[in-house]
C-alpha cells in the first residue's frame, strides 16, 4: 500500500507541474501573438 501511495503522490506532482507549465506556455504564446499583431485594435506597441 505504501508503494501505491508514493507512486500516486509522485504522479500527481508531475502531472500538476506539467499542467501548470502547459497553461503558462499557452498564455505566453497567446499574449505574444496579440502583442505582435499590427492590425489589432489594441496595439500596445503604438501606445
PDB file of N, CA, C and O in Angstrom:
ATOM      1  N   UNK A   1       0.824  -1.203   0.000  1.00  0.00           N
ATOM      2  CA  UNK A   1       0.000   0.000   0.000  1.00  0.00           C
ATOM      3  C   UNK A   1       0.866   1.265   0.000  1.00  0.00           C
ATOM      4  O   UNK A   1       0.489   2.282  -0.582  1.00  0.00           O
ATOM      5  N   UNK A   2       2.010   1.195   0.645  1.00  0.00           N
ATOM      6  CA  UNK A   2       2.905   2.347   0.700  1.00  0.00           C
ATOM      7  C   UNK A   2       3.461   2.672  -0.678  1.00  0.00           C
ATOM      8  O   UNK A   2       3.673   3.841  -1.001  1.00  0.00           O
ATOM      9  N   UNK A   3       3.699   1.646  -1.493  1.00  0.00           N
ATOM     10  CA  UNK A   3       4.212   1.856  -2.847  1.00  0.00           C
ATOM     11  C   UNK A   3       3.171   2.582  -3.687  1.00  0.00           C
ATOM     12  O   UNK A   3       3.511   3.494  -4.441  1.00  0.00           O
ATOM     13  N   UNK A   4       1.925   2.195  -3.567  1.00  0.00           N
ATOM     14  CA  UNK A   4       0.842   2.852  -4.317  1.00  0.00           C
ATOM     15  C   UNK A   4       0.740   4.312  -3.904  1.00  0.00           C
ATOM     16  O   UNK A   4       0.529   5.180  -4.752  1.00  0.00           O
ATOM     17  N   UNK A   5       0.884   4.591  -2.631  1.00  0.00           N
ATOM     18  CA  UNK A   5       0.803   5.973  -2.141  1.00  0.00           C
ATOM     19  C   UNK A   5       1.950   6.813  -2.694  1.00  0.00           C
ATOM     20  O   UNK A   5       1.739   7.948  -3.122  1.00  0.00           O
ATOM     21  N   UNK A   6       3.175   6.255  -2.687  1.00  0.00           N
ATOM     22  CA  UNK A   6       4.318   7.003  -3.205  1.00  0.00           C
ATOM     23  C   UNK A   6       4.182   7.262  -4.702  1.00  0.00           C
ATOM     24  O   UNK A   6       4.461   8.368  -5.166  1.00  0.00           O
ATOM     25  N   UNK A   7       3.756   6.255  -5.460  1.00  0.00           N
ATOM     26  CA  UNK A   7       3.594   6.414  -6.907  1.00  0.00           C
ATOM     27  C   UNK A   7       2.490   7.421  -7.198  1.00  0.00           C
ATOM     28  O   UNK A   7       2.638   8.256  -8.090  1.00  0.00           O
ATOM     29  N   UNK A   8       1.393   7.356  -6.463  1.00  0.00           N
ATOM     30  CA  UNK A   8       0.286   8.285  -6.669  1.00  0.00           C
ATOM     31  C   UNK A   8       0.702   9.719  -6.352  1.00  0.00           C
ATOM     32  O   UNK A   8       0.345  10.648  -7.076  1.00  0.00           O
ATOM     33  N   UNK A   9       1.451   9.895  -5.277  1.00  0.00           N
ATOM     34  CA  UNK A   9       1.914  11.234  -4.901  1.00  0.00           C
ATOM     35  C   UNK A   9       2.851  11.791  -5.963  1.00  0.00           C
ATOM     36  O   UNK A   9       2.728  12.956  -6.341  1.00  0.00           O
ATOM     37  N   UNK A  10       3.789  10.976  -6.454  1.00  0.00           N
ATOM     38  CA  UNK A  10       4.721  11.415  -7.496  1.00  0.00           C
ATOM     39  C   UNK A  10       3.978  11.749  -8.783  1.00  0.00           C
ATOM     40  O   UNK A  10       4.280  12.749  -9.434  1.00  0.00           O
ATOM     41  N   UNK A  11       3.007  10.917  -9.151  1.00  0.00           N
ATOM     42  CA  UNK A  11       2.254  11.132 -10.381  1.00  0.00           C
ATOM     43  C   UNK A  11       1.455  12.434 -10.313  1.00  0.00           C
ATOM     44  O   UNK A  11       1.419  13.188 -11.285  1.00  0.00           O
ATOM     45  N   UNK A  12       0.824  12.699  -9.193  1.00  0.00           N
ATOM     46  CA  UNK A  12       0.066  13.942  -9.047  1.00  0.00           C
ATOM     47  C   UNK A  12       0.976  15.155  -9.107  1.00  0.00           C
ATOM     48  O   UNK A  12       0.613  16.180  -9.683  1.00  0.00           O
ATOM     49  N   UNK A  13       2.163  15.042  -8.514  1.00  0.00           N
ATOM     50  CA  UNK A  13       3.098  16.166  -8.543  1.00  0.00           C
ATOM     51  C   UNK A  13       3.568  16.440  -9.971  1.00  0.00           C
ATOM     52  O   UNK A  13       3.598  17.594 -10.399  1.00  0.00           O
ATOM     53  N   UNK A  14       3.931  15.403 -10.703  1.00  0.00           N
ATOM     54  CA  UNK A  14       4.430  15.571 -12.065  1.00  0.00           C
ATOM     55  C   UNK A  14       3.329  16.085 -12.982  1.00  0.00           C
ATOM     56  O   UNK A  14       3.559  17.002 -13.769  1.00  0.00           O
ATOM     57  N   UNK A  15       2.140  15.508 -12.891  1.00  0.00           N
ATOM     58  CA  UNK A  15       1.042  15.945 -13.760  1.00  0.00           C
ATOM     59  C   UNK A  15       0.602  17.366 -13.424  1.00  0.00           C
ATOM     60  O   UNK A  15       0.243  18.127 -14.323  1.00  0.00           O
ATOM     61  N   UNK A  16       0.623  17.730 -12.166  1.00  0.00           N
ATOM     62  CA  UNK A  16       0.263  19.089 -11.772  1.00  0.00           C
ATOM     63  C   UNK A  16       1.258  20.116 -12.303  1.00  0.00           C
ATOM     64  O   UNK A  16       0.866  21.167 -12.811  1.00  0.00           O
ATOM     65  N   UNK A  17       2.545  19.804 -12.182  1.00  0.00           N
ATOM     66  CA  UNK A  17       3.556  20.726 -12.700  1.00  0.00           C
ATOM     67  C   UNK A  17       3.478  20.824 -14.215  1.00  0.00           C
ATOM     68  O   UNK A  17       3.654  21.906 -14.775  1.00  0.00           O
ATOM     69  N   UNK A  18       3.215  19.704 -14.888  1.00  0.00           N
ATOM     70  CA  UNK A  18       3.102  19.718 -16.345  1.00  0.00           C
ATOM     71  C   UNK A  18       1.892  20.546 -16.774  1.00  0.00           C
ATOM     72  O   UNK A  18       1.964  21.287 -17.755  1.00  0.00           O
ATOM     73  N   UNK A  19       0.792  20.427 -16.053  1.00  0.00           N
ATOM     74  CA  UNK A  19      -0.410  21.197 -16.391  1.00  0.00           C
ATOM     75  C   UNK A  19      -0.167  22.690 -16.206  1.00  0.00           C
ATOM     76  O   UNK A  19      -0.576  23.492 -17.046  1.00  0.00           O
ATOM     77  N   UNK A  20       0.492  23.071 -15.118  1.00  0.00           N
ATOM     78  CA  UNK A  20       0.799  24.479 -14.885  1.00  0.00           C
ATOM     79  C   UNK A  20       1.729  25.010 -15.969  1.00  0.00           C
ATOM     80  O   UNK A  20       1.549  26.127 -16.453  1.00  0.00           O
ATOM     81  N   UNK A  21       2.724  24.209 -16.351  1.00  0.00           N
ATOM     82  CA  UNK A  21       3.660  24.627 -17.391  1.00  0.00           C
ATOM     83  C   UNK A  21       2.949  24.787 -18.726  1.00  0.00           C
ATOM     84  O   UNK A  21       3.209  25.752 -19.445  1.00  0.00           O
ATOM     85  N   UNK A  22       2.064  23.872 -19.072  1.00  0.00           N
ATOM     86  CA  UNK A  22       1.338  23.959 -20.339  1.00  0.00           C
ATOM     87  C   UNK A  22       0.441  25.191 -20.357  1.00  0.00           C
ATOM     88  O   UNK A  22       0.388  25.902 -21.361  1.00  0.00           O
ATOM     89  N   UNK A  23      -0.261  25.450 -19.263  1.00  0.00           N
ATOM     90  CA  UNK A  23      -1.118  26.636 -19.201  1.00  0.00           C
ATOM     91  C   UNK A  23      -0.295  27.920 -19.301  1.00  0.00           C
ATOM     92  O   UNK A  23      -0.716  28.879 -19.948  1.00  0.00           O
ATOM     93  N   UNK A  24       0.873  27.941 -18.667  1.00  0.00           N
ATOM     94  CA  UNK A  24       1.748  29.112 -18.739  1.00  0.00           C
ATOM     95  C   UNK A  24       2.241  29.338 -20.161  1.00  0.00           C
ATOM     96  O   UNK A  24       2.261  30.474 -20.635  1.00  0.00           O
ATOM     97  N   UNK A  25       2.640  28.265 -20.847  1.00  0.00           N
ATOM     98  CA  UNK A  25       3.134  28.399 -22.214  1.00  0.00           C
ATOM     99  C   UNK A  25       2.028  28.838 -23.170  1.00  0.00           C
ATOM    100  O   UNK A  25       2.278  29.623 -24.085  1.00  0.00           O
ATOM    101  N   UNK A  26       0.809  28.341 -22.967  1.00  0.00           N
ATOM    102  CA  UNK A  26      -0.316  28.780 -23.802  1.00  0.00           C
ATOM    103  C   UNK A  26      -0.583  30.264 -23.585  1.00  0.00           C
ATOM    104  O   UNK A  26      -0.799  31.001 -24.547  1.00  0.00           O
ATOM    105  N   UNK A  27      -0.569  30.707 -22.335  1.00  0.00           N
ATOM    106  CA  UNK A  27      -0.801  32.116 -22.020  1.00  0.00           C
ATOM    107  C   UNK A  27       0.264  33.004 -22.644  1.00  0.00           C
ATOM    108  O   UNK A  27      -0.054  34.054 -23.201  1.00  0.00           O
ATOM    109  N   UNK A  28       1.537  32.591 -22.555  1.00  0.00           N
ATOM    110  CA  UNK A  28       2.617  33.386 -23.119  1.00  0.00           C
ATOM    111  C   UNK A  28       2.537  33.440 -24.644  1.00  0.00           C
ATOM    112  O   UNK A  28       2.798  34.485 -25.240  1.00  0.00           O
ATOM    113  N   UNK A  29       2.181  32.331 -25.275  1.00  0.00           N
ATOM    114  CA  UNK A  29       2.089  32.340 -26.736  1.00  0.00           C
ATOM    115  C   UNK A  29       0.923  33.196 -27.205  1.00  0.00           C
ATOM    116  O   UNK A  29       1.054  33.920 -28.192  1.00  0.00           O
ATOM    117  N   UNK A  30      -0.205  33.132 -26.527  1.00  0.00           N
ATOM    118  CA  UNK A  30      -1.346  33.965 -26.913  1.00  0.00           C
ATOM    119  C   UNK A  30      -1.041  35.447 -26.718  1.00  0.00           C
ATOM    120  O   UNK A  30      -1.377  36.266 -27.574  1.00  0.00           O
ATOM    121  N   UNK A  31      -0.416  35.794 -25.615  1.00  0.00           N
ATOM    122  CA  UNK A  31      -0.104  37.204 -25.404  1.00  0.00           C
ATOM    123  C   UNK A  31       0.951  37.682 -26.396  1.00  0.00           C
ATOM    124  O   UNK A  31       0.912  38.835 -26.824  1.00  0.00           O
ATOM    125  N   UNK A  32       1.889  36.821 -26.767  1.00  0.00           N
ATOM    126  CA  UNK A  32       2.877  37.193 -27.771  1.00  0.00           C
ATOM    127  C   UNK A  32       2.254  37.418 -29.127  1.00  0.00           C
ATOM    128  O   UNK A  32       2.624  38.355 -29.834  1.00  0.00           O
ATOM    129  N   UNK A  33       1.312  36.571 -29.501  1.00  0.00           N
ATOM    130  CA  UNK A  33       0.630  36.740 -30.782  1.00  0.00           C
ATOM    131  C   UNK A  33      -0.180  38.033 -30.779  1.00  0.00           C
ATOM    132  O   UNK A  33      -0.177  38.768 -31.767  1.00  0.00           O
ATOM    133  N   UNK A  34      -0.870  38.314 -29.681  1.00  0.00           N
ATOM    134  CA  UNK A  34      -1.682  39.528 -29.619  1.00  0.00           C
ATOM    135  C   UNK A  34      -0.818  40.782 -29.635  1.00  0.00           C
ATOM    136  O   UNK A  34      -1.203  41.793 -30.222  1.00  0.00           O
ATOM    137  N   UNK A  35       0.343  40.724 -28.995  1.00  0.00           N
ATOM    138  CA  UNK A  35       1.211  41.902 -28.974  1.00  0.00           C
ATOM    139  C   UNK A  35       1.892  42.132 -30.318  1.00  0.00           C
ATOM    140  O   UNK A  35       2.225  43.272 -30.643  1.00  0.00           O
ATOM    141  N   UNK A  36       2.106  41.094 -31.098  1.00  0.00           N
ATOM    142  CA  UNK A  36       2.816  41.243 -32.366  1.00  0.00           C
ATOM    143  C   UNK A  36       1.888  41.542 -33.541  1.00  0.00           C
ATOM    144  O   UNK A  36       2.362  41.802 -34.647  1.00  0.00           O
ATOM    145  N   UNK A  37       0.601  41.510 -33.321  1.00  0.00           N
ATOM    146  CA  UNK A  37      -0.322  41.825 -34.415  1.00  0.00           C
ATOM    147  C   UNK A  37      -0.351  43.325 -34.646  1.00  0.00           C
ATOM    148  O   UNK A  37      -0.638  44.091 -33.725  1.00  0.00           O
ATOM    149  N   UNK A  38      -0.059  43.749 -35.865  1.00  0.00           N
ATOM    150  CA  UNK A  38      -0.012  45.181 -36.147  1.00  0.00           C
ATOM    151  C   UNK A  38      -1.387  45.741 -36.481  1.00  0.00           C
ATOM    152  O   UNK A  38      -1.589  46.951 -36.383  1.00  0.00           O
ATOM    153  N   UNK A  39      -2.336  44.899 -36.873  1.00  0.00           N
ATOM    154  CA  UNK A  39      -3.658  45.398 -37.254  1.00  0.00           C
ATOM    155  C   UNK A  39      -4.678  45.264 -36.133  1.00  0.00           C
ATOM    156  O   UNK A  39      -5.877  45.417 -36.367  1.00  0.00           O
ATOM    157  N   UNK A  40      -4.220  44.981 -34.921  1.00  0.00           N
ATOM    158  CA  UNK A  40      -5.169  44.817 -33.830  1.00  0.00           C
ATOM    159  C   UNK A  40      -5.648  46.179 -33.338  1.00  0.00           C
ATOM    160  O   UNK A  40      -4.961  47.185 -33.511  1.00  0.00           O
ATOM    161  N   UNK A  41      -6.807  46.206 -32.737  1.00  0.00           N
ATOM    162  CA  UNK A  41      -7.385  47.454 -32.243  1.00  0.00           C
ATOM    163  C   UNK A  41      -6.795  47.875 -30.922  1.00  0.00           C
ATOM    164  O   UNK A  41      -7.041  48.995 -30.475  1.00  0.00           O
ATOM    165  N   UNK A  42      -6.021  47.014 -30.278  1.00  0.00           N
ATOM    166  CA  UNK A  42      -5.339  47.407 -29.042  1.00  0.00           C
ATOM    167  C   UNK A  42      -3.840  47.166 -29.194  1.00  0.00           C
ATOM    168  O   UNK A  42      -3.256  46.317 -28.521  1.00  0.00           O
ATOM    169  N   UNK A  43      -3.252  47.915 -30.075  1.00  0.00           N
ATOM    170  CA  UNK A  43      -1.832  47.761 -30.350  1.00  0.00           C
ATOM    171  C   UNK A  43      -1.035  48.453 -29.236  1.00  0.00           C
ATOM    172  O   UNK A  43      -1.030  49.680 -29.131  1.00  0.00           O
ATOM    173  N   UNK A  44      -0.363  47.647 -28.409  1.00  0.00           N
ATOM    174  CA  UNK A  44       0.385  48.210 -27.293  1.00  0.00           C
ATOM    175  C   UNK A  44       1.716  48.791 -27.730  1.00  0.00           C
ATOM    176  O   UNK A  44       2.305  49.590 -27.002  1.00  0.00           O
ATOM    177  N   UNK A  45       2.196  48.414 -28.886  1.00  0.00           N
ATOM    178  CA  UNK A  45       3.475  48.945 -29.364  1.00  0.00           C
ATOM    179  C   UNK A  45       3.349  50.420 -29.741  1.00  0.00           C
ATOM    180  O   UNK A  45       4.318  51.171 -29.635  1.00  0.00           O
ATOM    181  N   UNK A  46       2.163  50.836 -30.178  1.00  0.00           N
ATOM    182  CA  UNK A  46       1.952  52.256 -30.558  1.00  0.00           C
ATOM    183  C   UNK A  46       1.665  53.118 -29.358  1.00  0.00           C
ATOM    184  O   UNK A  46       1.884  54.328 -29.396  1.00  0.00           O
ATOM    185  N   UNK A  47       1.179  52.520 -28.297  1.00  0.00           N
ATOM    186  CA  UNK A  47       0.744  53.292 -27.137  1.00  0.00           C
ATOM    187  C   UNK A  47       1.901  53.907 -26.370  1.00  0.00           C
ATOM    188  O   UNK A  47       1.684  54.587 -25.366  1.00  0.00           O
TER     189      UNK A  47
END
